[in-house]
Amino acid sequence: MAGPALTHPPVPGTPGARGGGVASRRRTRPPAVLLVPALVAAGVALLPLVYLAVRAFERGPEVAFEIVWQERTLRLVLRSLLLAAVVTGLCLVVGVSLAWLTSRTRVPFRRLLTVLGALPLAVPSYVAAYIWVSFFPRIPPFAGSVLVLTLCTYPYVFLPVRAALQGTDPALEEVARSLGRGRWRTVLTVTLRQVRPAMAAGGLLVGLYVLSDFGAVSLLRFDSLTRVIYTSYRSSFDRTPAAVLGLVLVLVTITIVWAESRSRGRAAQARLGTGAARRHGLVRLGRGGTALALLWAAVVAGLGVAFPLVGLARWLVVGSSAGFDATRVVEAAGSTVAVSALGAALTVVLAIPVGVLAVRYRGRLVSAVEQAAYAGHALPGIVVALALVFFAVRYAFPVYQRTPLLVLAYAVLFLPAAVGAVRASVALSPPVLEEVARSLGRSPFQALRDVTLRVAGPGVAAGAVLVFLTCMKELPATLLLRPTGMQTLATELWSRTTVGAYAAAAPYAALLVVLAAVPTFLLTTRSTTLGGGGER
Amino acid sequence: MSELVVRGLEKSYGDVWVLRGVDLAVPEGSLAAVLGASGCGKTTLLRIVAGFDTADRGMVRLGGTVVSLPGTHVPPERRRVGVVPQEGALFPHLTVAGNVGFGLPRRRRGARVDEVLELVGLAGYGPRMPYELSGGQQQRVALARALAPEPALVLLDEPFSALDTGLRAAVREDVRAALRTAGATAVLVTHDQEEALSMADLVAVMDEGRIAQAAPPGDLYSAPADLGVATFVGEAVVLDVVASGDAAQSALGPLVLRQPSVPGPGRVVVRPEQITVGRPGDGVPARVTGTVFYGHDALVRLELEGHAGIPVAARQQGAPHGVAVGDAVAVQVVGPVSFFPAP
């Protein structure tokens, strides 16, 4: 999966990327106490990508190109891209329309609709897929994948666009109206233009999520790149095709990230200061408009929230009459917590030097390290897992199918989220505090430990919790790398569902929804309170 | 406490020269103000003295220890230089006592923290958090934190600029008193003339990376080294004159020079408070063009008869009295003035 992709990676080189606009990023060479661990983190982040490339070309470039140029491969890539494009388009329609309705109109139940709009984030896509498949076993693979992935990922568009709609300066729209543009032309030509960066960013997250998604497409039997990589790895003795396809998938995701960062660079320059102290006037929808708006919101919430929850409840009831294997559930929950805690710890430990470096220093080496740490953002879980399997089999056999390798995969995948959190929190601690600490007798390392990290502590801890919860939901890497005999909540759900044991899968699905609800809740309350609006 | 000596300090960022040979000597136990417009290099000077930046050339000596020379850089944590940054920069995660005790060894904290808090007039504030304090209180805690480890030198970087005007004067006096009681050698960096003149024992005016003049405040004001310093440290009326001996002839009539000069053309600086406004006939004829009332005093803007291009202003105590715009008056200059020969 594309990770807890809500913490968007800043792209070094764009104006918005300079953490908190700290003017005094030093040009001096960073101290070894930061640089060495940051280089280690960058190395860890790049290891899967590099080794995947090595492995893909191991049997010579001819073999690799032969695999790539098969008609089957091309069709596979196009199929995955088509799915990503259709889902992204639908998410933009659903996300932007709901964002506009809840932030700019007088539609009733705005607050409720806002919460409902964000709630699908609490349903991991493979859990949603499990529920749809369990009720409609004959759902067509493509249509099913489009439906499930759209319902699960449109909040990635809804939340940032809603925040942007509230953050823009009302004066611009008022000026447009005063210059003779009608209400709807103003919405189309001024309002949507202003929130275009948010739409692009949200759309990117959706696209990446879909391309990286393994669980939902597999349960719905849609042959996207991720699923074919997995089956080719599992079924064939020759693993070069899996490596080559993995590399192809990574090239696709990297291209998309790169293209979006370029378009964002221009958009960010055109953006104005946040400065909207005033609230926007709310559009009055007519009686018919209100009914239509409520119907639309109800359909989305019904399919995205109500159906999965009701479906889940039903399987829980069905399953409990048959009796659950409670020890198994507890065991799976326990090992999930254990590996996720280790994963979060390693991720944050690696993220701290990178984040501090990115805020406090600049230069080519620093931005290279930061870029490298963001590699996981474009790396689907299945690809990271595959690369680490290859690497471990060849060079580190003792850790193959043992906890350290799985923990390492979590670190690679979720380093971007953790670095983002560290960056944002360290930016809250101005460099002058470190200087004062130095003048009071602390060494650079002591100043960092006693002041900067203490001030940044709460933000870093929140980032760690987010990574922890995300590790608990991770499916593809866990599936491939888990220690022999260990089951997590995600893998138990997976193995039950693939054999059609829907009722037995229900408790795992329920626990996963509860886990995913925590960050969703934090996110929504933050966006509705900080964003203001809503209530009047 | 130690004396601070800076010699020939140079610093550039790329091809921008920030310091072009700064010389400064601050005697032990005194407060020096480095006064200059923004961008003159004063903050860079302070950062080099503190050890946060390195100089390209020149020397910084604290008491008997050379702390900065090309090739020698004593790190900030071993300089014993206390710093009071702009807006205090208290550690937000520590209490007032935690902030003040930050630079002290653990066993010395309790008593010494109470002692310095008392010194800055905040006895009993130890358990509070920084956000519970007003701006002025935060600034005094920052001073207490800098003074606690008994540093060789205290550096204050525009410490009052974030405070509002009413508070500023009071906090200034408190800080001055605390520094004096502690017997601290201190350097205050500021762009505020009034602040520098009212607080410091020694004012160093900095311009384009050099110290233009360093002198006690009174001398600086009445006997500036050059025209730039003269106009920077206070309001000035600048007149073209021809000097001979200790007298000069000007549009404001005959003037007495502070020091005899070689005969020739040049300029004089007259302070507005040296100009008296009286009834016509009692001096050089002039017309009132405007008055500006500041509360404690007022400026009367004047136009000299036959010299309309020269801006002249006179200072009066309290509200402007006995004059209205358009009045015909006569002006006189009281006391000696500074003369700067034409180059």
Boltz contact constraints between the chains, C-beta under 6 A:
constraints:
  - contact:
      token1: [A, 432]
      token2: [B, 85]
      max_distance: 6.0
  - contact:
      token1: [A, 432]
      token2: [B, 89]
      max_distance: 6.0
  - contact:
      token1: [A, 433]
      token2: [B, 89]
      max_distance: 6.0
  - contact:
      token1: [A, 435]
      token2: [B, 52]
      max_distance: 6.0
  - contact:
      token1: [A, 436]
      token2: [B, 83]
      max_distance: 6.0
  - contact:
      token1: [A, 436]
      token2: [B, 89]
      max_distance: 6.0
  - contact:
      token1: [A, 438]
      token2: [B, 76]
      max_distance: 6.0
  - contact:
      token1: [A, 438]
      token2: [B, 77]
      max_distance: 6.0
  - contact:
      token1: [A, 439]
      token2: [B, 50]
      max_distance: 6.0
  - contact:
      token1: [A, 439]
      token2: [B, 76]
      max_distance: 6.0
  - contact:
      token1: [A, 439]
      token2: [B, 81]
      max_distance: 6.0
  - contact:
      token1: [A, 439]
      token2: [B, 83]
      max_distance: 6.0
  - contact:
      token1: [A, 440]
      token2: [B, 102]
      max_distance: 6.0
  - contact:
      token1: [A, 440]
      token2: [B, 103]
      max_distance: 6.0
  - contact:
      token1: [A, 441]
      token2: [B, 77]
      max_distance: 6.0
  - contact:
      token1: [A, 441]
      token2: [B, 103]
      max_distance: 6.0
  - contact:
      token1: [A, 442]
      token2: [B, 77]
      max_distance: 6.0
  - contact:
      token1: [A, 443]
      token2: [B, 77]
      max_distance: 6.0
  - contact:
      token1: [A, 451]
      token2: [B, 91]
      max_distance: 6.0
  - contact:
      token1: [A, 454]
      token2: [B, 93]
      max_distance: 6.0
  - contact:
      token1: [A, 455]
      token2: [B, 92]
      max_distance: 6.0
  - contact:
      token1: [A, 455]
      token2: [B, 93]
      max_distance: 6.0
